[in-house]
Amino acid sequence: MKKLSFKTLIVLFVLVFSMAALFSACGDTATSDDSSEPTPTAASDASGSTDSTLSGTVSVIGSTSVGPLAEELAQAFEDKNPDVQVDVQAIGSTQGIQAANEGTADIGTSSRELKEEEKAYGLDVKTIAIDGIAVVVHPSNKVKDLTAENIQKIFKGEITNWKDVGGDDKPIQLVIRESGSGTRGAFEELLELEEKQSDGTKKSLVKEEGSIVANKNGEVKTNVSTKENSIGYISMGIVDNTVQAVKVDGVDASVENIKNKTYSLWRPFIMVTKGEPKAPAKAYLDFILSDEGQEIVKKSFISYKAME
């Protein structure tokens, strides 16, 4: 047998290698041509569904008393749902209820029950917390206890001097909330400081002339803390050592006394919606009513569950 030269061996090797590469390419092409279905991507599964994240904006309008709590709850909710923004505006209970009814807010907040005419709106009402109303005076005031009747007469203007209720001979300065305030509405209703009119509406019996009108609970507290002869009413959740909460009929304004219903001046914090709320708003409400949300409520107020 004739021996192949080195040059011939090289040529044969190149030919064999080239043919092998050609067969391999044809095989890959055939595999590609036979594939008629697209390869699923990481963003979808066989059903075509995608993994969605809660997102959007929730508009909350209403009570200046509920406002700080709604904001604190919103922050905790946003921490868990970073693609949701909760916008809280505290402009008054009446305005919040109207905004929910008119659709200019996803959620309306109120620090009082709905009035009869508001119940006709057909709103869905959820109580999120219970708040006491504290009657507050300057820390230097000698008066530590007032009857509900005395408080009523003071705010009607029938008792105008502290000496008539055990204090110094000094004129009483009233500090009240603006018309439409949920705190004012609840305070007047609880102390029967309203008079029903012939058209079914209610007229306030509180003496407005000479009174200081404040637009927020914090403003009432600031006025009372800086005016020795003043008296006002604020959410119990913001009472601190700058003012003194008086007893009402001998009962301290405390969470425990609201729970056992011996302290009479308390009201609900409510959130209202018109129809089925959109997903982010519903999720926000569900969070507030959850055990986690109610733990936040209990820092300054009373969980709605405590009154059930």
C-alpha angles and dihedrals in degrees: 000000000000115000115239117236121241091247091054091052091054092052092049091050092052091050093051092048092049093051092049091052091049093053091048093053092049091052093053091049092051091051091051094048093050092056108093099163123075117243110252114249127223090255096063141035133210092283093053094239122139133212106255128197125213109256142157141075129296117204114208119183131173147055121048087213094054092040100084092046092047089052093050090049090046092055092052090046093049090051088060094040108036093177093061124081119198113202112199121193118183108202104132142301096259091051091048093053091048092048092054091047093048094045096242089119131039090216131021121202129207136179092208139048118273116272118238093259090049092052087065089067090076094229123169107241126204123182107217101174146354121238131189121221112227122205103219136196135176113288091243093058114115092212109097101160134040132177118236087245092054091050089050092051092046093055092043088055094244092117109045105162129063092223089070090065099039101280137107123300095266133122117259116242113206120214111192139171125253123266111277094031113138091217091053092045093051093043093051093045094049093048095040092244092148132087121206114233128214091257091056096256123120127239122209116243093198115121105247100175109096092005123126109238115209126190097209140034089244091056091052090051092048092050094048092045091055101038114067097202097045134111129191144152129244142166108286089227092072099045111126138158093286089078137030121234109214124217116254113220088344095306123119119235097246139139091243093053091051090050092052089041096234092120107071104197107082136117140186127258106221138185120206133196134184111230123326109344119229117261100268093046092048091049090051091051092046089052092051092051093045124097090256093052093046091053086063090048091053093060090080107358142034123274113245086232091067091067097049 
